[in-house]
């Protein structure tokens, strides 16, 4: 019989005659059952417990073994049984937490649905913000497959937010609109010309009158703004009257100038087709001058306006027809050039170098035969066509250059890898680095004639690395024992300093996961016991100093909880009186209480409620952990069974077993929490004291 890492190796002696074939069959049967039981772990299937029970029955009914074999296999079976039971309980716990979170999401969705039907949203803003916060927390625990709930919540959330924004905007809208009207009228009155004033004054007066019906005319700022608007309206009316007088004089001047423009337009209308590009430019400038001059006297309009319109329309039709024909030619050329671009882009990534080059050259010759497609478009198309051609020809040049250098480059890379392998020194990273170099060596490709010599050189260097690894394992085992010896003798007069020193010891022990196989089991058991002893001694040292702090903390927290109750009941005067009597020096040793005292003085109820909610969650977490640790709650029965089941800690992972819960640490965490309301604080303290003394 041979034993390695706590497992039987029956094959090694099967031919030696020491184990009969019947005994081998019984051993293999029990090993098979242990292996199948191990494979059940991680299978989230309702039938897993039934398969587990069937395997347990098979093991119990299996033929008996000699004691020296039964002891090893029974230990393997017990370890696999404990691992499966531990995993299954955790899976059931996760499913229960997920179902609770999903139920809470349904409740929150209902609350938000009712909230969305309120007449006004501003009074329920805080309730809405609380729902958003609770939803985020519950969603984190509910798992996946929540698309429908998330979509429904977001839809209601968007509806409520939109209603809040509308109410805020509506509260300011009326007065802001009145200000905007006054500002616009003031701008129009001060403008150099009166066109905007003529177009908008009537509409502004009407809008102003409509807004006054929605405002409180007794309000001072409204009266002042109304008087300001009326003064601006008076100035605007005066300016418009003066403007119309000046406009009448300007119309006679426009009539004289427009007569000259009409004669010039008649000359342009008689031009030949070949002159149309220049005529179009002059025609555009002439029309701009015509419209800038403005109207002529009413009695003179029939004399020149119809003639100008007749000549303009006829000339515009000629110019439009000319440019339409020109644009049609450019569109045809653009379509042809776009097609050539697409053909070139389809060819630019091909690797049939000679045939593709000839095809692109033919496209270039065809490009030269096409007409211009317009300045901007033609430039863009040419840049696109040229980029596709350049892409192919540059890739072709690079390919032929790269092919000539390829074998030499691979040989150079592999020579460098050989040098790196030869430079490796023994250490924790040597094995990993050697495997990485091997992967790179294999992926580098062939080095041609130099490949056999490089391969021999590379393997010789790696053999030296792996031989050094065996020596490293022995050194790691010696260091492992040195660290355990230091942890056993660690001074605990100052728990914080001791715990700080223990952390690097834990990290270094965890890092020493490369150990001789035959020593792993013994080192694992020794490490497990040393850590358990250390945690017990640390917990005792921490607990003794924390009890006195609890006696000082409790009355201070009670006073703050009582003041918080007064604030919640809107009895602010009583709260402020009691706050004034408090001494900051009493609260300074407890930062959480000091922070809550400052928040009470600031009077921000939202932050106070948030602090109390956070404190309530912390209280509940600490109480549950303490109750489980001391066996004061029903939950601890299951935890105790689980702890007992996995006490063997089979399967060395390089990290020590999780220590028993430290009551002293829990007490310190409890003293670092903020207060609750008075009733909640008393219940929390009662549970804490009951759990503390329940062991």
Buried (B, 14 or more C-beta within 10 A) or exposed (E): BEEEEBEBEBEEEEEEEEBEEEBBEBBEBBBBBBEBBBEBBEBEEEEBBEBBEEBBEBBEEBEEBEEEBBEBBBBBBBBBBBBBBBBBBEBEEEEEEBEEBBEBBEEBBEBBEEBBEBEEBEEBEEEBEBBBEBBEEBBEBBBEEBEEBBEBBEEBBEBBEEBBEEBEEEEEEBBEBBBEBBEBBBEBBEEEEBEEBBEBBEEBBEBBEEBBEEBEEEEEEBEEBBEBBEBBBEBBEEBBEEBEEEBEEEBEEBBEEBEEBBEEBEEBBEBEEEEBEEBBEBBEEBBEEBEEBEBBEEEBEEBBBEEBEEBBEEBEEBBEEBBEEEEEEBEEBBEBBBEBBEBBBEBBEBEEBEEBBEBBEEBEEBBEEBEEBBEEBBEBBBEBBBEBBEBBBEBBEEEEEEEEEBBEEBBBBBBEBBEBBBEBEBEBEBBEBBEEBBEBBEEBBEBEEBBEBBBEBBEEBBEBBEEBBEEBBEEBBEBBEEBBEBBEEBEBEEBEEBBEBBEEBBEBBEEBBBBEEEBBBEBBEBBBBBBBEBBEBBBBBBBEEBEEBBEEBBEBBBBBBBBBBBBBEEBEEEBBEBBEEBEEEBBEEBEBBBBBBEBBBEEEBEEBBBBBBEBBEBBEEBBBBBBBBBBBBEEBEEBEBBBEBBEBBBEBEBEBBEBEBBBBBBBBBBBBBBBBBBEBBBBBBEBBEBBBEBE
